[in-house]
Amino acid sequence: MKGPYGLETSEHCQTCKQRGSTFFCHLSPAALKDFDEIRSSASYPDGAVLFLEKQDPRGVFVLCAGEVKLSISSSGGKTLILRIAKPGEVLGLMSTLSGMPYEVTAETIRPCQVAYIRSDDFLKFIGKHLEASQGVLRQMASSYRAACYRLRTVGLSSSAPEKLARLLLDWSADGKETEQGTQIKLPLTHEEIAALIGTTRETVTRTLSDFKIHNLVATHGSNLTIANRLALESLGAD
């Protein structure tokens, strides 16, 4: 049924219409039954904070629907956005496994459906079900690869246009193909994009304007169409 913020909600994983987005959805019936008994599901509006950087871990958050911004901040208030979490990801995983404080702040950037599992319950669950622990290991490996890619993009890319081109191409993987090109909805503001690629808001705005002048992209509000993918790929490969 439709729940808060227009999201489909379900009391049980077995009948959830979002089923299939996370590895927990593909557990055996016995494991899925145990998982259903320890999780609590909730809907969040955009701008809701699931947990804060340096906060003691309470548990994990399984993102069933929506998108979540993961960021870190300096003592001076400067923020760096690490990435955008997609449906299927388990947030707060490393901190829950290690018992260390959350290393990032997790904030929704659109309405989200989230399943929450307390730390003790989660650790007992993956200890009991090998298939669940294997899924956790796969996500940890995926997170490591994403961190390496993030370092390459921010640390080794030589220019803002290269960084922005790579980011737009990454986002286009979930885009809609049209006659004009690949259409995506920008999930972040220019200021947030700047925090994601390690530059300034003014640079992001200026670079996007240059992309439009050279017919690489077209924009309409928060919608962006990649009109010349080959040129953007060439720029992102510099």
Secondary structure, 3 states (H helix, E strand, C coil): CECHHHCECCCCHHHCCCCCCCHHHHCCHHHHHHHHHHEEEEEECCCCEEECCCCCCCEEEEEEECCEEEEEECCCCCEEEEEEECCCCEECHHHHHHCCCCCCEEEECCCEEEEEEEHHHHHHHHHHCHHHHHHHHHHHHHHHHHHHHHHHHHHHCCCHHHHHHHHHHHHHHHCEEECCEEEEECCCCHHHHHHHHCCCHHHHHHHHHHHHHCCCEEEECCEEEECCHHHHHHHHCC
